[in-house]
């Protein structure tokens, strides 16, 4: 009945109801000891956008079993399910034990999986792992249409923190994006400089052929060809993971150094005095870097659903530009923009392209959402057998 509810035939009924996700929180093993007794009182909190549910607490246990089933309505298939394990403390706020973030599009339906817990920032592992069985059912047409509208904002968001390391990290991300563009410009300039006669001759012939036969519909068609090329031949995703891993390792090392250094820092006092400016610069660098990384990750097939959606959109634009004169398309776009508020006074103005890109993860998010591989030597099955013997 649920599959029928989200079948293709129901694609244009209740567009806000994209799908449903069922999460079975089974158990956790090898959790961190938070109490002086060497035990913890763990419970789980599950969050999907602004929906929040939690399990009961299992007292005095590092290997708790919850066996609870939770159901969320999916309003956006690009949402990320966050499962956080806390230690209950009656005298003060709960202590953090570990966390996992799972994009709904990465879920393997009906498969029980062990997820290694990560730290608060999702940049590295912490002690223990949690067993989850997740199933996502959604309507693909509704999911695609929801991609080009503004994403739901969280009601509760953490305040941005002043961080010298984060500022440096964001600066390096922007620098990487600029260096990629610079390498392309350098390559094109080398063709003009005839550094390689063969390359310059081929480039000149291609330039003449393209300019002589150019039509506007060829622009989106070229983007389709680029996506197809990357789908077949691209091997850059691994390189992205390695570069981001190195960045996170550098950040952790710097934090360790700061923790060890207990001397007062006059620089930090000055830093707090200009905190607002510092956070603004930090956030601006993050936005610029994320924009470039999201464009790259669209063409790198980081999220196949979004890359296929981009191919569909580019093919449609190519067909429209081929069949319909540009002036009519611009006229239709202008009429739509001018009449939006007249048709719906409460409609929020949006940019479909930016809304689409907001669903593509940046390199930092790719690393945060990546599932950590469990060490075969530390697998729970082996530990159990060892304990039984």
HUQUI-V506426 format. One record per backbone hydrogen bond with DSSP energy under -0.5 kcal/mol. NH is the residue of the N-H (numbers start at 1). CO is the residue of the C=O. If there is no record, write none. Layout:
NH/CO ; NH/CO
//
This chain:
5/1 ; 6/2 ; 7/4 ; 10/7 ; 11/8 ; 13/10 ; 14/12 ; 17/14 ; 18/16 ; 18/74 ; 19/74 ; 20/137 ; 21/72 ; 22/135 ; 23/21 ; 23/70 ; 24/22 ; 24/133 ; 25/23 ; 25/68 ; 26/24 ; 26/131 ; 27/131 ; 28/64 ; 29/129 ; 31/62 ; 32/127 ; 34/32 ; 34/39 ; 35/39 ; 38/35 ; 42/58 ; 42/61 ; 43/86 ; 45/84 ; 46/53 ; 47/82 ; 48/51 ; 49/80 ; 51/48 ; 53/46 ; 55/44 ; 58/42 ; 59/57 ; 61/40 ; 66/26 ; 67/26 ; 68/25 ; 70/23 ; 72/21 ; 74/19 ; 75/73 ; 79/76 ; 81/102 ; 82/47 ; 82/80 ; 83/81 ; 83/100 ; 84/45 ; 84/82 ; 85/98 ; 86/43 ; 86/84 ; 87/95 ; 88/41 ; 88/86 ; 95/87 ; 97/85 ; 98/85 ; 99/118 ; 100/83 ; 102/81 ; 103/101 ; 104/79 ; 106/103 ; 107/104 ; 109/107 ; 110/134 ; 111/108 ; 111/134 ; 112/110 ; 113/132 ; 115/113 ; 115/130 ; 116/114 ; 117/128 ; 118/99 ; 119/124 ; 122/119 ; 126/117 ; 129/29 ; 130/115 ; 131/27 ; 132/113 ; 132/130 ; 133/24 ; 134/111 ; 135/22 ; 137/20 ; 139/18 ; 140/138 ; 143/139 ; 144/140 ; 145/141 ; 146/142 ; 147/143 ; 147/144 ; 148/145 ; 149/146 ; 157/155 ; 163/161 ; 167/163 ; 168/164 ; 169/165 ; 170/166 ; 171/167 ; 172/168 ; 173/169 ; 174/170 ; 175/171 ; 176/172 ; 177/173 ; 178/174 ; 179/175 ; 180/176 ; 181/177 ; 182/178 ; 183/179 ; 184/180 ; 185/181 ; 186/182 ; 187/183 ; 188/184 ; 189/185 ; 190/186 ; 191/187 ; 191/188 ; 192/188 ; 193/189 ; 194/191 ; 195/190 ; 200/196 ; 201/197 ; 202/198 ; 203/199 ; 204/200 ; 205/201 ; 206/202 ; 207/203 ; 208/204 ; 209/205 ; 210/206 ; 211/207 ; 212/208 ; 213/209 ; 214/211 ; 218/215 ; 219/216 ; 220/216 ; 221/217 ; 222/218 ; 223/219 ; 224/220 ; 225/221 ; 226/222 ; 227/223 ; 228/224 ; 229/225 ; 230/226 ; 231/227 ; 232/228 ; 233/229 ; 234/230 ; 240/236 ; 241/237 ; 242/238 ; 243/239 ; 244/240 ; 245/241 ; 246/242 ; 247/243 ; 248/244 ; 249/245 ; 250/246 ; 251/247 ; 252/248 ; 253/249 ; 254/250 ; 255/251 ; 256/252 ; 257/253 ; 258/254 ; 259/255 ; 260/256 ; 261/257 ; 262/260 ; 266/264 ; 269/265 ; 270/266 ; 271/267 ; 272/268 ; 273/269 ; 274/270 ; 274/271 ; 275/272 ; 278/274 ; 279/275 ; 280/276 ; 281/277 ; 282/278 ; 283/279 ; 284/280 ; 285/281 ; 286/282 ; 287/283 ; 288/284 ; 289/285 ; 290/286 ; 291/287 ; 292/288 ; 293/289 ; 294/290 ; 295/291 ; 296/292 ; 297/293 ; 298/294 ; 299/295 ; 300/296 ; 301/298 ; 302/297 ; 303/297 ; 306/303 ; 307/303 ; 308/304 ; 309/305 ; 310/306 ; 311/307 ; 312/308 ; 313/309 ; 314/310 ; 315/311 ; 316/312 ; 317/313 ; 318/314 ; 319/315 ; 320/316 ; 321/317 ; 322/318 ; 323/319 ; 324/320 ; 328/325 ; 329/325 ; 330/326 ; 331/327 ; 332/328 ; 333/329 ; 334/330 ; 335/331 ; 336/332 ; 337/333 ; 338/334 ; 339/335 ; 340/336 ; 340/337 ; 343/339 ; 344/340 ; 347/344 ; 349/347 ; 352/350 ; 355/351 ; 356/352 ; 357/353 ; 358/354 ; 359/355 ; 359/356 ; 360/356 ; 360/357 ; 366/362 ; 367/363 ; 368/364 ; 369/365 ; 370/366 ; 378/375 ; 379/376 ; 383/379 ; 384/380 ; 385/381 ; 386/382 ; 387/383 ; 388/384 ; 389/385
//
